[in-house]
């Protein structure tokens, strides 16, 4: 049976990994490329991090069906948006700044990252032969 508590533990791991990734991006990549290009690159690096975590945890979570895997991805995506906007508000980021990552017309690529996160557990399960 699929384990929602384990899916939440994995989400916390994703948040921790993405937080470290964000710090490294702001310290080392953004000064070289500028803020928006660094955030755009970060979506692809972050997607690779999320996939690696999904790959390593999909059996542990025991989401066996595509529906369960999709629901895990949906949980992760919803929680990450709530976390990002809560953290942004707590740190005093403007709403415009927080929304800029989601505006694809202005170069924001977060919708692609969230879409990838949504399907990462199913993709990892399929590639690992766990479906």
NUVEXFI-928305 format. One line per 10 residues: number of its first residue (from 1); their letters; for each residue x, y, z of N, C-alpha, C, O. Coordinates in nm, 4 decimals. Layout:
# residues N
NUM	A	X,Y,Z,X,Y,Z,X,Y,Z,X,Y,Z; ...
***
This chain:
# residues 131
1	XXXXXXXXXX	0.0833,-0.1179,0.0000,0.0000,0.0000,0.0000,0.0883,0.1250,0.0000,0.1905,0.1301,0.0684; 0.0478,0.2241,-0.0767,0.1246,0.3470,-0.0860,0.1282,0.4177,0.0495,0.0316,0.4134,0.1256; 0.2401,0.4822,0.0781,0.2591,0.5503,0.2060,0.2635,0.7018,0.1871,0.3618,0.7560,0.1368; 0.1555,0.7698,0.2282,0.1539,0.9165,0.2224,0.2568,0.9778,0.3164,0.3207,1.0762,0.2791; 0.2762,0.9230,0.4390,0.3814,0.9802,0.5240,0.5199,0.9737,0.4586,0.5993,1.0670,0.4714; 0.5483,0.8644,0.3893,0.6770,0.8542,0.3196,0.6846,0.9553,0.2058,0.7906,1.0131,0.1814; 0.5731,0.9772,0.1357,0.5709,1.0782,0.0292,0.6007,1.2164,0.0864,0.6679,1.2971,0.0222; 0.5508,1.2440,0.2072,0.5794,1.3729,0.2728,0.7258,1.3832,0.3146,0.7871,1.4891,0.3016; 0.7812,1.2740,0.3643,0.9236,1.2733,0.4013,1.0089,1.3028,0.2781,1.1051,1.3793,0.2855; 0.9741,1.2427,0.1664,1.0488,1.2666,0.0424,1.0325,1.4117,-0.0007,1.1280,1.4723,-0.0492
11	XXXXXXXXXX	0.9138,1.4685,0.0159,0.8935,1.6098,-0.0177,0.9859,1.6978,0.0667,1.0441,1.7932,0.0151; 0.9999,1.6667,0.1955,1.0916,1.7436,0.2813,1.2340,1.7317,0.2272,1.3076,1.8304,0.2252; 1.2730,1.6138,0.1841,1.4056,1.5948,0.1236,1.4201,1.6810,-0.0017,1.5251,1.7413,-0.0241; 1.3149,1.6869,-0.0832,1.3172,1.7717,-0.2029,1.3354,1.9176,-0.1631,1.4154,1.9888,-0.2239; 1.2622,1.9627,-0.0619,1.2737,2.1020,-0.0164,1.4157,2.1306,0.0308,1.4724,2.2346,-0.0029; 1.4731,2.0400,0.1077,1.6102,2.0606,0.1557,1.7094,2.0650,0.0397,1.7954,2.1530,0.0348; 1.6982,1.9713,-0.0528,1.7890,1.9681,-0.1682,1.7723,2.0928,-0.2536,1.8708,2.1514,-0.2985; 1.6471,2.1337,-0.2763,1.6216,2.2531,-0.3575,1.6677,2.3802,-0.2861,1.7085,2.4763,-0.3513; 1.6617,2.3816,-0.1538,1.7095,2.4979,-0.0788,1.8603,2.5129,-0.0937,1.9108,2.6229,-0.1160; 1.9314,2.4020,-0.0813,2.0769,2.4051,-0.1024,2.1064,2.4467,-0.2460,2.1950,2.5286,-0.2705
21	XXXXXXXXXX	2.0329,2.3909,-0.3397,2.0494,2.4267,-0.4806,2.0260,2.5761,-0.5010,2.1022,2.6412,-0.5725; 1.9221,2.6309,-0.4394,1.8919,2.7735,-0.4533,2.0012,2.8622,-0.3966,2.0344,2.9655,-0.4548; 2.0570,2.8224,-0.2838,2.1660,2.8996,-0.2233,2.2882,2.8981,-0.3150,2.3486,3.0022,-0.3407; 2.3234,2.7813,-0.3632,2.4382,2.7697,-0.4546,2.4138,2.8507,-0.5814,2.5040,2.9187,-0.6304; 2.2917,2.8434,-0.6345,2.2576,2.9184,-0.7560,2.2754,3.0677,-0.7331,2.3340,3.1364,-0.8168; 2.2259,3.1188,-0.6213,2.2342,3.2629,-0.5948,2.3777,3.3078,-0.5668,2.4159,3.4192,-0.6026; 2.4558,3.2231,-0.5040,2.5937,3.2604,-0.4706,2.6895,3.2503,-0.5887,2.7802,3.3324,-0.6022; 2.6700,3.1499,-0.6743,2.7703,3.1221,-0.7767,2.7233,3.1390,-0.9210,2.8022,3.1787,-1.0068; 2.5977,3.1100,-0.9489,2.5507,3.1173,-1.0876,2.4948,3.2551,-1.1201,2.5282,3.3130,-1.2235; 2.4096,3.3081,-1.0318,2.3466,3.4381,-1.0585,2.4480,3.5508,-1.0798,2.4263,3.6346,-1.1673
31	XXXXXXXXXX	2.5577,3.5565,-1.0035,2.6543,3.6635,-1.0304,2.7163,3.6553,-1.1706,2.7583,3.7569,-1.2259; 2.7217,3.5361,-1.2269,2.7806,3.5188,-1.3595,2.6800,3.5406,-1.4723,2.7148,3.5941,-1.5775; 2.5554,3.4991,-1.4502,2.4567,3.5004,-1.5584,2.3492,3.6068,-1.5434,2.2826,3.6414,-1.6410; 2.3315,3.6587,-1.4236,2.2179,3.7449,-1.3934,2.1099,3.6618,-1.3262,2.1113,3.5389,-1.3326; 2.0159,3.7308,-1.2616,1.9164,3.6620,-1.1800,1.8220,3.5732,-1.2613,1.8088,3.4546,-1.2314; 1.7568,3.6282,-1.3628,1.6575,3.5487,-1.4364,1.7207,3.4312,-1.5108,1.6662,3.3211,-1.5042; 1.8323,3.4487,-1.5807,1.8940,3.3307,-1.6432,1.9332,3.2237,-1.5405,1.9230,3.1041,-1.5680; 1.9778,3.2670,-1.4231,2.0124,3.1702,-1.3188,1.8885,3.0950,-1.2725,1.8937,2.9739,-1.2508; 1.7766,3.1662,-1.2573,1.6520,3.0998,-1.2168,1.6025,3.0059,-1.3264,1.5493,2.8989,-1.2968; 1.6195,3.0450,-1.4527,1.5790,2.9574,-1.5634,1.6626,2.8296,-1.5640,1.6087,2.7195,-1.5748
41	XXXXXXXXXX	1.7935,2.8446,-1.5524,1.8817,2.7283,-1.5452,1.8469,2.6432,-1.4237,1.8518,2.5203,-1.4283; 1.8115,2.7113,-1.3150,1.7758,2.6418,-1.1921,1.6573,2.5483,-1.2074,1.6503,2.4461,-1.1390; 1.5642,2.5811,-1.2954,1.4490,2.4927,-1.3183,1.4966,2.3585,-1.3738,1.4463,2.2534,-1.3340; 1.5919,2.3616,-1.4643,1.6412,2.2372,-1.5241,1.7274,2.1582,-1.4255,1.7165,2.0359,-1.4166; 1.8125,2.2286,-1.3522,1.8933,2.1602,-1.2505,1.8021,2.1048,-1.1416,1.8192,1.9914,-1.0969; 1.7053,2.1856,-1.0995,1.6098,2.1405,-0.9981,1.5304,2.0197,-1.0434,1.5038,1.9291,-0.9644; 1.4924,2.0178,-1.1700,1.4193,1.9020,-1.2231,1.5054,1.7764,-1.2170,1.4553,1.6681,-1.1869; 1.6337,1.7905,-1.2451,1.7245,1.6755,-1.2358,1.7367,1.6283,-1.0909,1.7403,1.5080,-1.0647; 1.7431,1.7221,-0.9978,1.7493,1.6871,-0.8555,1.6219,1.6137,-0.8139,1.6276,1.5104,-0.7472; 1.5083,1.6676,-0.8537,1.3796,1.6059,-0.8196,1.3694,1.4662,-0.8802,1.3224,1.3729,-0.8151
51	XXXXXXXXXX	1.4133,1.4525,-1.0042,1.4082,1.3203,-1.0669,1.4977,1.2219,-0.9920,1.4585,1.1074,-0.9695; 1.6167,1.2652,-0.9535,1.7072,1.1762,-0.8801,1.6439,1.1316,-0.7482,1.6543,1.0151,-0.7098; 1.5788,1.2245,-0.6799,1.5127,1.1898,-0.5537,1.3942,1.0968,-0.5798,1.3745,0.9997,-0.5068; 1.3159,1.1257,-0.6828,1.2027,1.0385,-0.7176,1.2531,0.8987,-0.7540,1.1953,0.7982,-0.7125; 1.3594,0.8936,-0.8306,1.4200,0.7664,-0.8728,1.4594,0.6834,-0.7500,1.4350,0.5629,-0.7439; 1.5203,0.7505,-0.6535,1.5676,0.6802,-0.5348,1.4592,0.6445,-0.4345,1.4802,0.5586,-0.3489; 1.3438,0.7090,-0.4438,1.2425,0.6906,-0.3398,1.1129,0.6255,-0.3860,1.0294,0.5908,-0.3025; 1.0937,0.6081,-0.5150,0.9634,0.5633,-0.5648,0.9254,0.4250,-0.5107,0.8084,0.4008,-0.4809; 1.0200,0.3367,-0.4982,0.9893,0.2044,-0.4413,0.9577,0.2158,-0.2924,0.8682,0.1475,-0.2427; 1.0300,0.3008,-0.2218,1.0097,0.3192,-0.0779,0.8703,0.3748,-0.0493,0.8040,0.3322,0.0452
61	XXXXXXXXXX	0.8267,0.4699,-0.1314,0.6925,0.5269,-0.1159,0.5864,0.4211,-0.1468,0.4770,0.4231,-0.0906; 0.6203,0.3298,-0.2362,0.5333,0.2192,-0.2761,0.4086,0.2657,-0.3519,0.3002,0.2093,-0.3367; 0.4264,0.3694,-0.4333,0.3179,0.4142,-0.5218,0.3233,0.3260,-0.6457,0.4061,0.3475,-0.7342; 0.2362,0.2278,-0.6521,0.2458,0.1252,-0.7555,0.1750,0.1599,-0.8849,0.2236,0.1245,-0.9924; 0.0636,0.2271,-0.8781,-0.0120,0.2573,-0.9998,0.0227,0.3972,-1.0504,0.0736,0.4811,-0.9761; -0.0059,0.4200,-1.1781,0.0158,0.5539,-1.2326,-0.0628,0.6562,-1.1521,-0.0120,0.7650,-1.1248; -0.1854,0.6236,-1.1136,-0.2682,0.7169,-1.0363,-0.2000,0.7537,-0.9046,-0.1942,0.8714,-0.8689; -0.1487,0.6548,-0.8326,-0.0794,0.6826,-0.7066,0.0458,0.7663,-0.7309,0.0731,0.8602,-0.6560; 0.1211,0.7334,-0.8338,0.2426,0.8087,-0.8655,0.2082,0.9522,-0.9028,0.2770,1.0457,-0.8618; 0.1024,0.9696,-0.9802,0.0563,1.1034,-1.0174,0.0120,1.1806,-0.8933,0.0411,1.2995,-0.8808
71	XXXXXXXXXX	-0.0576,1.1143,-0.8022,-0.1040,1.1812,-0.6801,0.0141,1.2239,-0.5926,0.0090,1.3297,-0.5298; 0.1190,1.1438,-0.5878,0.2401,1.1830,-0.5151,0.3004,1.3071,-0.5802,0.3360,1.4023,-0.5107; 0.3122,1.3066,-0.7125,0.3642,1.4235,-0.7833,0.2780,1.5464,-0.7608,0.3301,1.6567,-0.7445; 0.1468,1.5283,-0.7597,0.0557,1.6398,-0.7337,0.0753,1.6931,-0.5925,0.0794,1.8144,-0.5718; 0.0873,1.6041,-0.4961,0.1141,1.6458,-0.3581,0.2416,1.7285,-0.3518,0.2430,1.8370,-0.2937; 0.3486,1.6775,-0.4114,0.4753,1.7496,-0.4095,0.4628,1.8866,-0.4747,0.5128,1.9852,-0.4206; 0.3970,1.8943,-0.5900,0.3849,2.0212,-0.6627,0.3031,2.1228,-0.5835,0.3418,2.2392,-0.5738; 0.1907,2.0800,-0.5271,0.1073,2.1726,-0.4489,0.1834,2.2212,-0.3266,0.1838,2.3407,-0.2968; 0.2474,2.1294,-0.2559,0.3215,2.1687,-0.1358,0.4389,2.2597,-0.1688,0.4692,2.3508,-0.0918; 0.5055,2.2371,-0.2811,0.6200,2.3217,-0.3148,0.5750,2.4633,-0.3462,0.6431,2.5591,-0.3096
81	XXXXXXXXXX	0.4610,2.4783,-0.4136,0.4093,2.6129,-0.4418,0.3720,2.6822,-0.3110,0.4066,2.7986,-0.2906; 0.3020,2.6118,-0.2228,0.2660,2.6700,-0.0932,0.3909,2.7082,-0.0145,0.3965,2.8152,0.0460; 0.4905,2.6207,-0.0157,0.6152,2.6480,0.0554,0.6866,2.7693,-0.0029,0.7297,2.8575,0.0714; 0.6993,2.7745,-0.1344,0.7713,2.8851,-0.1984,0.7057,3.0197,-0.1698,0.7744,3.1166,-0.1377; 0.5738,3.0261,-0.1813,0.5057,3.1529,-0.1582,0.5055,3.1898,-0.0102,0.5135,3.3080,0.0230; 0.4966,3.0920,0.0792,0.5040,3.1193,0.2228,0.6433,3.1682,0.2607,0.6574,3.2656,0.3347; 0.7449,3.1014,0.2105,0.8823,3.1427,0.2390,0.9104,3.2795,0.1790,0.9705,3.3650,0.2440; 0.8672,3.3006,0.0550,0.8865,3.4306,-0.0087,0.8222,3.5427,0.0706,0.8824,3.6486,0.0886; 0.7005,3.5204,0.1181,0.6315,3.6216,0.1988,0.7049,3.6444,0.3305,0.7196,3.7583,0.3746; 0.7509,3.5365,0.3934,0.8230,3.5483,0.5202,0.9547,3.6232,0.5035,0.9987,3.6932,0.5947
91	XXXXXXXXXX	1.0173,3.6087,0.3877,1.1449,3.6765,0.3614,1.1260,3.8157,0.3031,1.2237,3.8858,0.2765; 1.0008,3.8561,0.2830,0.9723,3.9903,0.2338,0.9818,4.0071,0.0834,0.9910,4.1198,0.0347; 0.9797,3.8982,0.0090,0.9819,3.9091,-0.1375,0.8502,3.9680,-0.1854,0.7442,3.9404,-0.1292; 0.8581,4.0485,-0.2887,0.7358,4.1068,-0.3434,0.6563,3.9993,-0.4169,0.7110,3.8994,-0.4635; 0.5263,4.0227,-0.4256,0.4413,3.9296,-0.4992,0.4844,3.9249,-0.6459,0.4819,3.8190,-0.7086; 0.5238,4.0397,-0.6996,0.5697,4.0450,-0.8388,0.6923,3.9561,-0.8581,0.7017,3.8837,-0.9571; 0.7854,3.9614,-0.7645,0.9073,3.8799,-0.7726,0.8726,3.7314,-0.7671,0.9257,3.6512,-0.8439; 0.7827,3.6962,-0.6752,0.7469,3.5554,-0.6612,0.6721,3.5042,-0.7843,0.6934,3.3907,-0.8270; 0.5861,3.5860,-0.8406,0.5086,3.5438,-0.9572,0.5909,3.5425,-1.0857,0.5541,3.4752,-1.1820; 0.7024,3.6167,-1.0881,0.7821,3.6250,-1.2109,0.8343,3.4885,-1.2548,0.8496,3.4635,-1.3744
101	XXXXXXXXXX	0.8615,3.4010,-1.1600,0.9083,3.2665,-1.1949,0.8015,3.1848,-1.2667,0.8329,3.0878,-1.3356; 0.6753,3.2239,-1.2506,0.5637,3.1487,-1.3087,0.5115,3.2109,-1.4377,0.4233,3.1544,-1.5023; 0.5648,3.3258,-1.4754,0.5184,3.3962,-1.5953,0.6064,3.3567,-1.7137,0.7148,3.4118,-1.7327; 0.5593,3.2620,-1.7920,0.6392,3.2132,-1.9041,0.6578,3.3191,-2.0118,0.7561,3.3149,-2.0858; 0.5657,3.4134,-2.0219,0.5783,3.5213,-2.1207,0.6974,3.6108,-2.0893,0.7517,3.6766,-2.1781; 0.7378,3.6129,-1.9623,0.8529,3.6938,-1.9215,0.9757,3.6080,-1.8907,1.0710,3.6555,-1.8290; 0.9731,3.4832,-1.9332,1.0900,3.3971,-1.9170,1.0870,3.3053,-1.7966,1.1792,3.2258,-1.7779; 0.9834,3.3141,-1.7143,0.9738,3.2252,-1.5992,0.9436,3.0829,-1.6441,0.8562,3.0608,-1.7279; 1.0150,2.9881,-1.5892,0.9998,2.8492,-1.6331,0.9444,2.7566,-1.5246,0.9405,2.6350,-1.5433; 0.9019,2.8126,-1.4125,0.8513,2.7281,-1.3047,0.7325,2.6416,-1.3446,0.7215,2.5293,-1.2952
111	XXXXXXXXXX	0.6422,2.6883,-1.4321,0.5346,2.5963,-1.4726,0.5889,2.4664,-1.5332,0.5309,2.3596,-1.5139; 0.6997,2.4760,-1.6059,0.7610,2.3547,-1.6618,0.8182,2.2671,-1.5509,0.8054,2.1447,-1.5541; 0.8813,2.3310,-1.4532,0.9352,2.2562,-1.3398,0.8265,2.1857,-1.2606,0.8433,2.0713,-1.2183; 0.7141,2.2550,-1.2406,0.6026,2.1935,-1.1680,0.5411,2.0795,-1.2481,0.5028,1.9767,-1.1922; 0.5319,2.0981,-1.3778,0.4797,1.9918,-1.4636,0.5703,1.8689,-1.4558,0.5225,1.7556,-1.4484; 0.7006,1.8925,-1.4574,0.7942,1.7811,-1.4441,0.7777,1.7145,-1.3082,0.7760,1.5917,-1.2992; 0.7654,1.7950,-1.2014,0.7491,1.7401,-1.0670,0.6233,1.6536,-1.0586,0.6224,1.5497,-0.9926; 0.5195,1.6972,-1.1249,0.3926,1.6251,-1.1258,0.4102,1.4822,-1.1778,0.3503,1.3883,-1.1254; 0.4922,1.4673,-1.2803,0.5099,1.3363,-1.3432,0.6392,1.2654,-1.3026,0.6621,1.1526,-1.3462; 0.7240,1.3271,-1.2212,0.8524,1.2669,-1.1838,0.8372,1.1305,-1.1167,0.9113,1.0386,-1.1517
121	XXXXXXXXXX	0.7452,1.1128,-1.0224,0.7332,0.9784,-0.9631,0.6930,0.8719,-1.0654,0.7454,0.7606,-1.0624; 0.6010,0.9051,-1.1554,0.5577,0.8083,-1.2570,0.6707,0.7782,-1.3549,0.6903,0.6629,-1.3935; 0.7445,0.8804,-1.3949,0.8565,0.8602,-1.4863,0.9646,0.7751,-1.4205,1.0178,0.6826,-1.4820; 0.9966,0.8068,-1.2954,1.0977,0.7287,-1.2241,1.0529,0.5837,-1.2085,1.1325,0.4915,-1.2264; 0.9262,0.5638,-1.1752,0.8744,0.4272,-1.1587,0.8817,0.3502,-1.2899,0.9220,0.2339,-1.2925; 0.8430,0.4150,-1.3975,0.8442,0.3482,-1.5283,0.9880,0.3117,-1.5671,1.0132,0.2002,-1.6129; 1.0815,0.4039,-1.5492,1.2204,0.3778,-1.5877,1.2867,0.2739,-1.4978,1.3824,0.2078,-1.5383; 1.2356,0.2598,-1.3756,1.2889,0.1578,-1.2847,1.2148,0.0255,-1.2974,1.2478,-0.0716,-1.2292; 1.1147,0.0219,-1.3848,1.0383,-0.1009,-1.4023,0.9420,-0.1285,-1.2881,0.9047,-0.2433,-1.2639; 0.9023,-0.0242,-1.2187,0.8137,-0.0358,-1.1020,0.6800,0.0269,-1.1374,0.6568,0.1444,-1.1091
131	X	0.5930,-0.0500,-1.1985,0.4607,0.0010,-1.2364,0.3607,-0.1113,-1.2445,0.2438,-0.0877,-1.2751
***
